[in-house]
Amino acid sequence: MAVKQFQDVLSEENLEVVLPKAGDIFDHNYHDCIETLEDGVAGTIAEIVTKGYKIDDTVLRPAKVKVYKSKI
């Protein structure tokens, strides 16, 4: 019950979870790249490590992700 009340308070303050999906385009405003991988579409998210949080347009913690890079 206490957890539900806490979540309700956070929702009232417009807290949102930043949870991208694999294959989404990497956006440095909302995501933090912690590793780059090959064998995928460059600039897309390969894996989500941790979710992020934001209030309105302010990012509190970016989502930590692994991103595909282009082969050079």
N, CA, C and O atoms as a Tripos MOL2 file, in Angstrom:
@<TRIPOS>MOLECULE
protein
  288   287    72     0     0
PROTEIN
NO_CHARGES

@<TRIPOS>ATOM
      1 N           0.8130   -1.1860    0.0000 N.3       1 MET1
      2 CA          0.0000    0.0000    0.0000 C.3       1 MET1
      3 C           0.8650    1.2620    0.0000 C.2       1 MET1
      4 O           0.5520    2.2340   -0.6880 O.2       1 MET1
      5 N           1.9430    1.2450    0.7650 N.am      2 ALA2
      6 CA          2.8330    2.4030    0.8220 C.3       2 ALA2
      7 C           3.5110    2.6300   -0.5260 C.2       2 ALA2
      8 O           3.7030    3.7740   -0.9380 O.2       2 ALA2
      9 N           3.8700    1.5590   -1.2090 N.am      3 VAL3
     10 CA          4.5070    1.6770   -2.5180 C.3       3 VAL3
     11 C           3.5400    2.3130   -3.5130 C.2       3 VAL3
     12 O           3.9410    3.1690   -4.3020 O.2       3 VAL3
     13 N           2.2870    1.9090   -3.4850 N.am      4 LYS4
     14 CA          1.2680    2.4550   -4.3740 C.3       4 LYS4
     15 C           1.0740    3.9520   -4.1070 C.2       4 LYS4
     16 O           0.9530    4.7400   -5.0450 O.2       4 LYS4
     17 N           1.0460    4.3360   -2.8560 N.am      5 GLN5
     18 CA          0.8940    5.7500   -2.5070 C.3       5 GLN5
     19 C           2.0990    6.5570   -3.0010 C.2       5 GLN5
     20 O           1.9460    7.6650   -3.5150 O.2       5 GLN5
     21 N           3.2920    5.9890   -2.8410 N.am      6 PHE6
     22 CA          4.5090    6.6630   -3.3070 C.3       6 PHE6
     23 C           4.4780    6.8270   -4.8240 C.2       6 PHE6
     24 O           4.8360    7.8870   -5.3370 O.2       6 PHE6
     25 N           4.0580    5.7960   -5.5410 N.am      7 GLN7
     26 CA          3.9510    5.8730   -7.0010 C.3       7 GLN7
     27 C           2.9140    6.9110   -7.4230 C.2       7 GLN7
     28 O           3.1090    7.6150   -8.4130 O.2       7 GLN7
     29 N           1.8310    7.0090   -6.6890 N.am      8 ASP8
     30 CA          0.8030    8.0060   -6.9880 C.3       8 ASP8
     31 C           1.3440    9.4280   -6.8290 C.2       8 ASP8
     32 O           1.0570   10.2990   -7.6500 O.2       8 ASP8
     33 N           2.1200    9.6560   -5.7840 N.am      9 VAL9
     34 CA          2.7120   10.9760   -5.5600 C.3       9 VAL9
     35 C           3.6680   11.3140   -6.6960 C.2       9 VAL9
     36 O           3.6710   12.4420   -7.1890 O.2       9 VAL9
     37 N           4.4760   10.3500   -7.1140 N.am     10 LEU10
     38 CA          5.4060   10.5890   -8.2180 C.3      10 LEU10
     39 C           4.6580   10.8570   -9.5210 C.2      10 LEU10
     40 O           5.0820   11.7000  -10.3120 O.2      10 LEU10
     41 N           3.5780   10.1690   -9.7490 N.am     11 SER11
     42 CA          2.7600   10.4020  -10.9480 C.3      11 SER11
     43 C           2.1480   11.7940  -10.9330 C.2      11 SER11
     44 O           2.0640   12.4470  -11.9730 O.2      11 SER11
     45 N           1.7250   12.2490   -9.7750 N.am     12 GLU12
     46 CA          1.1680   13.5930   -9.6530 C.3      12 GLU12
     47 C           2.2070   14.6600   -9.9750 C.2      12 GLU12
     48 O           1.8590   15.7490  -10.4310 O.2      12 GLU12
     49 N           3.4760   14.3520   -9.7410 N.am     13 GLU13
     50 CA          4.5620   15.2900  -10.0490 C.3      13 GLU13
     51 C           5.0640   15.1230  -11.4830 C.2      13 GLU13
     52 O           6.0870   15.6980  -11.8520 O.2      13 GLU13
     53 N           4.3500   14.3400  -12.2910 N.am     14 ASN14
     54 CA          4.6640   14.1010  -13.7040 C.3      14 ASN14
     55 C           5.9410   13.3070  -13.9260 C.2      14 ASN14
     56 O           6.6040   13.4850  -14.9480 O.2      14 ASN14
     57 N           6.2940   12.4470  -13.0040 N.am     15 LEU15
     58 CA          7.4470   11.5720  -13.1940 C.3      15 LEU15
     59 C           7.0950   10.5370  -14.2450 C.2      15 LEU15
     60 O           6.0510    9.8900  -14.1660 O.2      15 LEU15
     61 N           7.9760   10.3830  -15.2360 N.am     16 GLU16
     62 CA          7.7830    9.3990  -16.2890 C.3      16 GLU16
     63 C           9.0100    8.5040  -16.3750 C.2      16 GLU16
     64 O          10.1320    8.9360  -16.1110 O.2      16 GLU16
     65 N           8.7800    7.2600  -16.7440 N.am     17 VAL17
     66 CA          9.8690    6.3150  -16.9380 C.3      17 VAL17
     67 C          10.3420    6.4340  -18.3800 C.2      17 VAL17
     68 O           9.5330    6.4560  -19.3080 O.2      17 VAL17
     69 N          11.6540    6.5080  -18.5620 N.am     18 VAL18
     70 CA         12.2440    6.4970  -19.9030 C.3      18 VAL18
     71 C          12.6850    5.0650  -20.1460 C.2      18 VAL18
     72 O          13.7130    4.6260  -19.6310 O.2      18 VAL18
     73 N          11.9010    4.3390  -20.9350 N.am     19 LEU19
     74 CA         12.1880    2.9290  -21.1810 C.3      19 LEU19
     75 C          12.0850    2.6560  -22.6790 C.2      19 LEU19
     76 O          11.0250    2.2800  -23.1790 O.2      19 LEU19
     77 N          13.2040    2.8510  -23.3940 N.am     20 PRO20
     78 CA         13.1810    2.6040  -24.8290 C.3      20 PRO20
     79 C          13.1070    1.1070  -25.1240 C.2      20 PRO20
     80 O          13.3110    0.2730  -24.2420 O.2      20 PRO20
     81 N          12.8140    0.7900  -26.3750 N.am     21 LYS21
     82 CA         12.7780   -0.6010  -26.8130 C.3      21 LYS21
     83 C          13.9730   -0.8680  -27.7160 C.2      21 LYS21
     84 O          14.5030    0.0560  -28.3340 O.2      21 LYS21
     85 N          14.3930   -2.1000  -27.7960 N.am     22 ALA22
     86 CA         15.4530   -2.4680  -28.7260 C.3      22 ALA22
     87 C          14.9880   -2.1270  -30.1340 C.2      22 ALA22
     88 O          13.8650   -2.4480  -30.5220 O.2      22 ALA22
     89 N          15.8540   -1.4780  -30.8880 N.am     23 GLY23
     90 CA         15.5140   -1.0590  -32.2410 C.3      23 GLY23
     91 C          15.1380    0.4000  -32.3370 C.2      23 GLY23
     92 O          15.1050    0.9480  -33.4380 O.2      23 GLY23
     93 N          14.8490    1.0570  -31.2070 N.am     24 ASP24
     94 CA         14.5480    2.4880  -31.2220 C.3      24 ASP24
     95 C          15.8180    3.2690  -31.5730 C.2      24 ASP24
     96 O          16.9320    2.7840  -31.3740 O.2      24 ASP24
     97 N          15.6380    4.4660  -32.0890 N.am     25 ILE25
     98 CA         16.7600    5.3400  -32.4300 C.3      25 ILE25
     99 C          17.3670    5.8930  -31.1370 C.2      25 ILE25
    100 O          16.6460    6.3130  -30.2310 O.2      25 ILE25
    101 N          18.7060    5.8860  -31.0640 N.am     26 PHE26
    102 CA         19.4160    6.4250  -29.9080 C.3      26 PHE26
    103 C          19.2490    7.9460  -29.8660 C.2      26 PHE26
    104 O          19.4930    8.6270  -30.8630 O.2      26 PHE26
    105 N          18.8360    8.4730  -28.7210 N.am     27 ASP27
    106 CA         18.6750    9.9150  -28.5170 C.3      27 ASP27
    107 C          19.5010   10.2990  -27.2940 C.2      27 ASP27
    108 O          19.1670    9.9270  -26.1690 O.2      27 ASP27
    109 N          20.5760   11.0410  -27.5190 N.am     28 HIS28
    110 CA         21.4760   11.3890  -26.4160 C.3      28 HIS28
    111 C          20.8120   12.2400  -25.3440 C.2      28 HIS28
    112 O          21.3560   12.3700  -24.2470 O.2      28 HIS28
    113 N          19.6590   12.8180  -25.6280 N.am     29 ASN29
    114 CA         18.9400   13.6040  -24.6230 C.3      29 ASN29
    115 C          18.2870   12.7200  -23.5610 C.2      29 ASN29
    116 O          18.0970   13.1540  -22.4250 O.2      29 ASN29
    117 N          17.9410   11.4820  -23.9260 N.am     30 TYR30
    118 CA         17.2340   10.5920  -23.0180 C.3      30 TYR30
    119 C          17.9780    9.2940  -22.7240 C.2      30 TYR30
    120 O          17.5880    8.5490  -21.8240 O.2      30 TYR30
    121 N          19.0390    9.0160  -23.4690 N.am     31 HIS31
    122 CA         19.7550    7.7500  -23.3310 C.3      31 HIS31
    123 C          21.2320    8.0050  -23.0690 C.2      31 HIS31
    124 O          21.7940    8.9990  -23.5280 O.2      31 HIS31
    125 N          21.8480    7.1030  -22.3330 N.am     32 ASP32
    126 CA         23.2740    7.1490  -22.0600 C.3      32 ASP32
    127 C          23.8810    5.8690  -22.6090 C.2      32 ASP32
    128 O          23.5870    4.7790  -22.1180 O.2      32 ASP32
    129 N          24.7290    5.9950  -23.6280 N.am     33 CYS33
    130 CA         25.3500    4.8270  -24.2580 C.3      33 CYS33
    131 C          26.5030    4.3470  -23.3850 C.2      33 CYS33
    132 O          27.4480    5.0960  -23.1350 O.2      33 CYS33
    133 N          26.4290    3.1170  -22.9270 N.am     34 ILE34
    134 CA         27.4980    2.5820  -22.0880 C.3      34 ILE34
    135 C          28.3680    1.5820  -22.8470 C.2      34 ILE34
    136 O          29.4350    1.1930  -22.3720 O.2      34 ILE34
    137 N          27.9020    1.1640  -24.0400 N.am     35 GLU35
    138 CA         28.6750    0.2300  -24.8460 C.3      35 GLU35
    139 C          28.1770    0.2920  -26.2920 C.2      35 GLU35
    140 O          26.9890    0.4950  -26.5440 O.2      35 GLU35
    141 N          29.1080    0.1140  -27.2380 N.am     36 THR36
    142 CA         28.7070    0.0440  -28.6420 C.3      36 THR36
    143 C          28.9460   -1.3660  -29.1470 C.2      36 THR36
    144 O          29.9140   -2.0230  -28.7640 O.2      36 THR36
    145 N          28.0530   -1.8220  -30.0090 N.am     37 LEU37
    146 CA         28.1090   -3.1700  -30.5570 C.3      37 LEU37
    147 C          28.0650   -3.1050  -32.0770 C.2      37 LEU37
    148 O          27.6030   -2.1160  -32.6450 O.2      37 LEU37
    149 N          28.5410   -4.1490  -32.7320 N.am     38 GLU38
    150 CA         28.4630   -4.2410  -34.1870 C.3      38 GLU38
    151 C          27.3310   -5.1880  -34.5610 C.2      38 GLU38
    152 O          26.6270   -5.6990  -33.6900 O.2      38 GLU38
    153 N          27.1610   -5.4170  -35.8520 N.am     39 ASP39
    154 CA         26.1590   -6.3500  -36.3790 C.3      39 ASP39
    155 C          24.7270   -5.8890  -36.1500 C.2      39 ASP39
    156 O          23.8760   -6.6720  -35.7280 O.2      39 ASP39
    157 N          24.4680   -4.6380  -36.4240 N.am     40 GLY40
    158 CA         23.1120   -4.1110  -36.3110 C.3      40 GLY40
    159 C          22.9850   -2.8200  -37.0860 C.2      40 GLY40
    160 O          23.9480   -2.3650  -37.7030 O.2      40 GLY40
    161 N          21.8180   -2.2330  -37.0590 N.am     41 VAL41
    162 CA         21.5680   -0.9550  -37.7350 C.3      41 VAL41
    163 C          22.2030    0.1580  -36.9060 C.2      41 VAL41
    164 O          21.8510    0.3530  -35.7430 O.2      41 VAL41
    165 N          23.1320    0.8790  -37.5090 N.am     42 ALA42
    166 CA         23.8750    1.9200  -36.7970 C.3      42 ALA42
    167 C          22.9440    2.9720  -36.2190 C.2      42 ALA42
    168 O          22.0170    3.4320  -36.8860 O.2      42 ALA42
    169 N          23.1990    3.3450  -34.9760 N.am     43 GLY43
    170 CA         22.4240    4.3950  -34.3220 C.3      43 GLY43
    171 C          21.1540    3.9140  -33.6550 C.2      43 GLY43
    172 O          20.3580    4.7260  -33.1820 O.2      43 GLY43
    173 N          20.9480    2.6010  -33.6070 N.am     44 THR44
    174 CA         19.7630    2.0760  -32.9360 C.3      44 THR44
    175 C          20.1620    1.3740  -31.6440 C.2      44 THR44
    176 O          21.3050    0.9480  -31.4800 O.2      44 THR44
    177 N          19.2180    1.2640  -30.7470 N.am     45 ILE45
    178 CA         19.4620    0.6570  -29.4490 C.3      45 ILE45
    179 C          19.4570   -0.8660  -29.5820 C.2      45 ILE45
    180 O          18.5390   -1.4550  -30.1540 O.2      45 ILE45
    181 N          20.5020   -1.4830  -29.0410 N.am     46 ALA46
    182 CA         20.6260   -2.9350  -29.0830 C.3      46 ALA46
    183 C          20.0420   -3.5680  -27.8240 C.2      46 ALA46
    184 O          19.3750   -4.6000  -27.8900 O.2      46 ALA46
    185 N          20.2970   -2.9440  -26.6840 N.am     47 GLU47
    186 CA         19.8760   -3.5260  -25.4090 C.3      47 GLU47
    187 C          19.6880   -2.4210  -24.3760 C.2      47 GLU47
    188 O          20.4190   -1.4310  -24.3760 O.2      47 GLU47
    189 N          18.7170   -2.5930  -23.5100 N.am     48 ILE48
    190 CA         18.4690   -1.6460  -22.4230 C.3      48 ILE48
    191 C          19.0700   -2.2360  -21.1490 C.2      48 ILE48
    192 O          18.7620   -3.3690  -20.7800 O.2      48 ILE48
    193 N          19.9180   -1.4750  -20.4850 N.am     49 VAL49
    194 CA         20.5530   -1.9470  -19.2570 C.3      49 VAL49
    195 C          19.7670   -1.4820  -18.0360 C.2      49 VAL49
    196 O          19.4380   -2.2880  -17.1650 O.2      49 VAL49
    197 N          19.4670   -0.1880  -17.9690 N.am     50 THR50
    198 CA         18.6270    0.3430  -16.8890 C.3      50 THR50
    199 C          17.6750    1.3850  -17.4550 C.2      50 THR50
    200 O          18.0060    2.0900  -18.4090 O.2      50 THR50
    201 N          16.5040    1.4740  -16.8670 N.am     51 LYS51
    202 CA         15.5440    2.4740  -17.3070 C.3      51 LYS51
    203 C          15.9100    3.8270  -16.7190 C.2      51 LYS51
    204 O          16.6320    3.9130  -15.7260 O.2      51 LYS51
    205 N          15.4070    4.8720  -17.3400 N.am     52 GLY52
    206 CA         15.6610    6.2220  -16.8780 C.3      52 GLY52
    207 C          14.3830    6.8720  -16.3750 C.2      52 GLY52
    208 O          13.3060    6.2760  -16.4160 O.2      52 GLY52
    209 N          14.5190    8.1030  -15.9010 N.am     53 TYR53
    210 CA         13.3680    8.8350  -15.3660 C.3      53 TYR53
    211 C          13.4510   10.2940  -15.7860 C.2      53 TYR53
    212 O          14.5380   10.8520  -15.9380 O.2      53 TYR53
    213 N          12.2780   10.9060  -15.9720 N.am     54 LYS54
    214 CA         12.2110   12.3360  -16.2640 C.3      54 LYS54
    215 C          10.9550   12.9190  -15.6390 C.2      54 LYS54
    216 O           9.9610   12.2240  -15.4290 O.2      54 LYS54
    217 N          11.0240   14.2110  -15.3490 N.am     55 ILE55
    218 CA          9.8660   14.9680  -14.8950 C.3      55 ILE55
    219 C           9.6670   16.0710  -15.9210 C.2      55 ILE55
    220 O          10.5410   16.9150  -16.1210 O.2      55 ILE55
    221 N           8.5080   16.0560  -16.5690 N.am     56 ASP56
    222 CA          8.2110   16.9710  -17.6720 C.3      56 ASP56
    223 C           9.3130   16.8260  -18.7300 C.2      56 ASP56
    224 O           9.4620   15.7460  -19.3020 O.2      56 ASP56
    225 N          10.0850   17.8770  -19.0030 N.am     57 ASP57
    226 CA         11.1500   17.7970  -19.9960 C.3      57 ASP57
    227 C          12.5310   17.6680  -19.3650 C.2      57 ASP57
    228 O          13.5330   17.6700  -20.0800 O.2      57 ASP57
    229 N          12.6040   17.5570  -18.0520 N.am     58 THR58
    230 CA         13.8700   17.4540  -17.3480 C.3      58 THR58
    231 C          14.2090   15.9920  -17.0830 C.2      58 THR58
    232 O          13.4530   15.2790  -16.4240 O.2      58 THR58
    233 N          15.3480   15.5570  -17.6010 N.am     59 VAL59
    234 CA         15.7800   14.1770  -17.4000 C.3      59 VAL59
    235 C          16.4860   14.0790  -16.0530 C.2      59 VAL59
    236 O          17.4810   14.7630  -15.8120 O.2      59 VAL59
    237 N          15.9670   13.2240  -15.1810 N.am     60 LEU60
    238 CA         16.5850   13.0000  -13.8790 C.3      60 LEU60
    239 C          17.7160   11.9830  -13.9920 C.2      60 LEU60
    240 O          18.7930   12.1620  -13.4230 O.2      60 LEU60
    241 N          17.4480   10.9140  -14.7380 N.am     61 ARG61
    242 CA         18.4610    9.8830  -14.9960 C.3      61 ARG61
    243 C          18.1920    9.3170  -16.3850 C.2      61 ARG61
    244 O          17.1080    8.7920  -16.6390 O.2      61 ARG61
    245 N          19.1790    9.4180  -17.2970 N.am     62 PRO62
    246 CA         18.9640    8.8480  -18.6220 C.3      62 PRO62
    247 C          18.9730    7.3240  -18.5690 C.2      62 PRO62
    248 O          19.5970    6.7280  -17.6920 O.2      62 PRO62
    249 N          18.2800    6.7080  -19.5070 N.am     63 ALA63
    250 CA         18.2940    5.2520  -19.6090 C.3      63 ALA63
    251 C          19.6680    4.8200  -20.1070 C.2      63 ALA63
    252 O          20.1980    5.4060  -21.0510 O.2      63 ALA63
    253 N          20.2420    3.8110  -19.4860 N.am     64 LYS64
    254 CA         21.5370    3.2980  -19.9190 C.3      64 LYS64
    255 C          21.2940    2.1960  -20.9470 C.2      64 LYS64
    256 O          20.5770    1.2290  -20.6890 O.2      64 LYS64
    257 N          21.9140    2.3680  -22.1290 N.am     65 VAL65
    258 CA         21.6630    1.4570  -23.2360 C.3      65 VAL65
    259 C          22.9560    1.0620  -23.9330 C.2      65 VAL65
    260 O          23.9910    1.7110  -23.7860 O.2      65 VAL65
    261 N          22.8630   -0.0280  -24.6990 N.am     66 LYS66
    262 CA         23.9300   -0.4380  -25.6090 C.3      66 LYS66
    263 C          23.4380   -0.1130  -27.0100 C.2      66 LYS66
    264 O          22.2800   -0.3580  -27.3470 O.2      66 LYS66
    265 N          24.3350    0.4430  -27.8260 N.am     67 VAL67
    266 CA         23.9470    0.9660  -29.1410 C.3      67 VAL67
    267 C          24.7830    0.3050  -30.2280 C.2      67 VAL67
    268 O          25.9730    0.0470  -30.0480 O.2      67 VAL67
    269 N          24.1320    0.0340  -31.3680 N.am     68 TYR68
    270 CA         24.8710   -0.4660  -32.5220 C.3      68 TYR68
    271 C          25.6380    0.6780  -33.1660 C.2      68 TYR68
    272 O          25.1340    1.7970  -33.2610 O.2      68 TYR68
    273 N          26.8660    0.3910  -33.6100 N.am     69 LYS69
    274 CA         27.6710    1.3980  -34.3050 C.3      69 LYS69
    275 C          27.8860    0.9530  -35.7420 C.2      69 LYS69
    276 O          27.7080   -0.2160  -36.0820 O.2      69 LYS69
    277 N          28.2700    1.9010  -36.5710 N.am     70 SER70
    278 CA         28.5320    1.5920  -37.9780 C.3      70 SER70
    279 C          29.8940    0.9230  -38.1030 C.2      70 SER70
    280 O          30.8180    1.2170  -37.3440 O.2      70 SER70
    281 N          30.0020    0.0380  -39.0530 N.am     71 LYS71
    282 CA         31.2950   -0.6250  -39.3130 C.3      71 LYS71
    283 C          32.1440    0.3050  -40.1610 C.2      71 LYS71
    284 O          31.6810    0.8620  -41.1560 O.2      71 LYS71
    285 N          33.3740    0.4600  -39.7560 N.am     72 ILE72
    286 CA         34.2810    1.3550  -40.5080 C.3      72 ILE72
    287 C          35.3290    0.5160  -41.1950 C.2      72 ILE72
    288 O          36.1970    1.0540  -41.8830 O.2      72 ILE72
@<TRIPOS>BOND
     1     1     2 1
     2     2     3 1
     3     3     4 2
     4     3     5 am
     5     5     6 1
     6     6     7 1
     7     7     8 2
     8     7     9 am
     9     9    10 1
    10    10    11 1
    11    11    12 2
    12    11    13 am
    13    13    14 1
    14    14    15 1
    15    15    16 2
    16    15    17 am
    17    17    18 1
    18    18    19 1
    19    19    20 2
    20    19    21 am
    21    21    22 1
    22    22    23 1
    23    23    24 2
    24    23    25 am
    25    25    26 1
    26    26    27 1
    27    27    28 2
    28    27    29 am
    29    29    30 1
    30    30    31 1
    31    31    32 2
    32    31    33 am
    33    33    34 1
    34    34    35 1
    35    35    36 2
    36    35    37 am
    37    37    38 1
    38    38    39 1
    39    39    40 2
    40    39    41 am
    41    41    42 1
    42    42    43 1
    43    43    44 2
    44    43    45 am
    45    45    46 1
    46    46    47 1
    47    47    48 2
    48    47    49 am
    49    49    50 1
    50    50    51 1
    51    51    52 2
    52    51    53 am
    53    53    54 1
    54    54    55 1
    55    55    56 2
    56    55    57 am
    57    57    58 1
    58    58    59 1
    59    59    60 2
    60    59    61 am
    61    61    62 1
    62    62    63 1
    63    63    64 2
    64    63    65 am
    65    65    66 1
    66    66    67 1
    67    67    68 2
    68    67    69 am
    69    69    70 1
    70    70    71 1
    71    71    72 2
    72    71    73 am
    73    73    74 1
    74    74    75 1
    75    75    76 2
    76    75    77 am
    77    77    78 1
    78    78    79 1
    79    79    80 2
    80    79    81 am
    81    81    82 1
    82    82    83 1
    83    83    84 2
    84    83    85 am
    85    85    86 1
    86    86    87 1
    87    87    88 2
    88    87    89 am
    89    89    90 1
    90    90    91 1
    91    91    92 2
    92    91    93 am
    93    93    94 1
    94    94    95 1
    95    95    96 2
    96    95    97 am
    97    97    98 1
    98    98    99 1
    99    99   100 2
   100    99   101 am
   101   101   102 1
   102   102   103 1
   103   103   104 2
   104   103   105 am
   105   105   106 1
   106   106   107 1
   107   107   108 2
   108   107   109 am
   109   109   110 1
   110   110   111 1
   111   111   112 2
   112   111   113 am
   113   113   114 1
   114   114   115 1
   115   115   116 2
   116   115   117 am
   117   117   118 1
   118   118   119 1
   119   119   120 2
   120   119   121 am
   121   121   122 1
   122   122   123 1
   123   123   124 2
   124   123   125 am
   125   125   126 1
   126   126   127 1
   127   127   128 2
   128   127   129 am
   129   129   130 1
   130   130   131 1
   131   131   132 2
   132   131   133 am
   133   133   134 1
   134   134   135 1
   135   135   136 2
   136   135   137 am
   137   137   138 1
   138   138   139 1
   139   139   140 2
   140   139   141 am
   141   141   142 1
   142   142   143 1
   143   143   144 2
   144   143   145 am
   145   145   146 1
   146   146   147 1
   147   147   148 2
   148   147   149 am
   149   149   150 1
   150   150   151 1
   151   151   152 2
   152   151   153 am
   153   153   154 1
   154   154   155 1
   155   155   156 2
   156   155   157 am
   157   157   158 1
   158   158   159 1
   159   159   160 2
   160   159   161 am
   161   161   162 1
   162   162   163 1
   163   163   164 2
   164   163   165 am
   165   165   166 1
   166   166   167 1
   167   167   168 2
   168   167   169 am
   169   169   170 1
   170   170   171 1
   171   171   172 2
   172   171   173 am
   173   173   174 1
   174   174   175 1
   175   175   176 2
   176   175   177 am
   177   177   178 1
   178   178   179 1
   179   179   180 2
   180   179   181 am
   181   181   182 1
   182   182   183 1
   183   183   184 2
   184   183   185 am
   185   185   186 1
   186   186   187 1
   187   187   188 2
   188   187   189 am
   189   189   190 1
   190   190   191 1
   191   191   192 2
   192   191   193 am
   193   193   194 1
   194   194   195 1
   195   195   196 2
   196   195   197 am
   197   197   198 1
   198   198   199 1
   199   199   200 2
   200   199   201 am
   201   201   202 1
   202   202   203 1
   203   203   204 2
   204   203   205 am
   205   205   206 1
   206   206   207 1
   207   207   208 2
   208   207   209 am
   209   209   210 1
   210   210   211 1
   211   211   212 2
   212   211   213 am
   213   213   214 1
   214   214   215 1
   215   215   216 2
   216   215   217 am
   217   217   218 1
   218   218   219 1
   219   219   220 2
   220   219   221 am
   221   221   222 1
   222   222   223 1
   223   223   224 2
   224   223   225 am
   225   225   226 1
   226   226   227 1
   227   227   228 2
   228   227   229 am
   229   229   230 1
   230   230   231 1
   231   231   232 2
   232   231   233 am
   233   233   234 1
   234   234   235 1
   235   235   236 2
   236   235   237 am
   237   237   238 1
   238   238   239 1
   239   239   240 2
   240   239   241 am
   241   241   242 1
   242   242   243 1
   243   243   244 2
   244   243   245 am
   245   245   246 1
   246   246   247 1
   247   247   248 2
   248   247   249 am
   249   249   250 1
   250   250   251 1
   251   251   252 2
   252   251   253 am
   253   253   254 1
   254   254   255 1
   255   255   256 2
   256   255   257 am
   257   257   258 1
   258   258   259 1
   259   259   260 2
   260   259   261 am
   261   261   262 1
   262   262   263 1
   263   263   264 2
   264   263   265 am
   265   265   266 1
   266   266   267 1
   267   267   268 2
   268   267   269 am
   269   269   270 1
   270   270   271 1
   271   271   272 2
   272   271   273 am
   273   273   274 1
   274   274   275 1
   275   275   276 2
   276   275   277 am
   277   277   278 1
   278   278   279 1
   279   279   280 2
   280   279   281 am
   281   281   282 1
   282   282   283 1
   283   283   284 2
   284   283   285 am
   285   285   286 1
   286   286   287 1
   287   287   288 2
@<TRIPOS>SUBSTRUCTURE
     1 MET1         2 RESIDUE 1 A MET
     2 ALA2         6 RESIDUE 1 A ALA
     3 VAL3        10 RESIDUE 1 A VAL
     4 LYS4        14 RESIDUE 1 A LYS
     5 GLN5        18 RESIDUE 1 A GLN
     6 PHE6        22 RESIDUE 1 A PHE
     7 GLN7        26 RESIDUE 1 A GLN
     8 ASP8        30 RESIDUE 1 A ASP
     9 VAL9        34 RESIDUE 1 A VAL
    10 LEU10       38 RESIDUE 1 A LEU
    11 SER11       42 RESIDUE 1 A SER
    12 GLU12       46 RESIDUE 1 A GLU
    13 GLU13       50 RESIDUE 1 A GLU
    14 ASN14       54 RESIDUE 1 A ASN
    15 LEU15       58 RESIDUE 1 A LEU
    16 GLU16       62 RESIDUE 1 A GLU
    17 VAL17       66 RESIDUE 1 A VAL
    18 VAL18       70 RESIDUE 1 A VAL
    19 LEU19       74 RESIDUE 1 A LEU
    20 PRO20       78 RESIDUE 1 A PRO
    21 LYS21       82 RESIDUE 1 A LYS
    22 ALA22       86 RESIDUE 1 A ALA
    23 GLY23       90 RESIDUE 1 A GLY
    24 ASP24       94 RESIDUE 1 A ASP
    25 ILE25       98 RESIDUE 1 A ILE
    26 PHE26      102 RESIDUE 1 A PHE
    27 ASP27      106 RESIDUE 1 A ASP
    28 HIS28      110 RESIDUE 1 A HIS
    29 ASN29      114 RESIDUE 1 A ASN
    30 TYR30      118 RESIDUE 1 A TYR
    31 HIS31      122 RESIDUE 1 A HIS
    32 ASP32      126 RESIDUE 1 A ASP
    33 CYS33      130 RESIDUE 1 A CYS
    34 ILE34      134 RESIDUE 1 A ILE
    35 GLU35      138 RESIDUE 1 A GLU
    36 THR36      142 RESIDUE 1 A THR
    37 LEU37      146 RESIDUE 1 A LEU
    38 GLU38      150 RESIDUE 1 A GLU
    39 ASP39      154 RESIDUE 1 A ASP
    40 GLY40      158 RESIDUE 1 A GLY
    41 VAL41      162 RESIDUE 1 A VAL
    42 ALA42      166 RESIDUE 1 A ALA
    43 GLY43      170 RESIDUE 1 A GLY
    44 THR44      174 RESIDUE 1 A THR
    45 ILE45      178 RESIDUE 1 A ILE
    46 ALA46      182 RESIDUE 1 A ALA
    47 GLU47      186 RESIDUE 1 A GLU
    48 ILE48      190 RESIDUE 1 A ILE
    49 VAL49      194 RESIDUE 1 A VAL
    50 THR50      198 RESIDUE 1 A THR
    51 LYS51      202 RESIDUE 1 A LYS
    52 GLY52      206 RESIDUE 1 A GLY
    53 TYR53      210 RESIDUE 1 A TYR
    54 LYS54      214 RESIDUE 1 A LYS
    55 ILE55      218 RESIDUE 1 A ILE
    56 ASP56      222 RESIDUE 1 A ASP
    57 ASP57      226 RESIDUE 1 A ASP
    58 THR58      230 RESIDUE 1 A THR
    59 VAL59      234 RESIDUE 1 A VAL
    60 LEU60      238 RESIDUE 1 A LEU
    61 ARG61      242 RESIDUE 1 A ARG
    62 PRO62      246 RESIDUE 1 A PRO
    63 ALA63      250 RESIDUE 1 A ALA
    64 LYS64      254 RESIDUE 1 A LYS
    65 VAL65      258 RESIDUE 1 A VAL
    66 LYS66      262 RESIDUE 1 A LYS
    67 VAL67      266 RESIDUE 1 A VAL
    68 TYR68      270 RESIDUE 1 A TYR
    69 LYS69      274 RESIDUE 1 A LYS
    70 SER70      278 RESIDUE 1 A SER
    71 LYS71      282 RESIDUE 1 A LYS
    72 ILE72      286 RESIDUE 1 A ILE
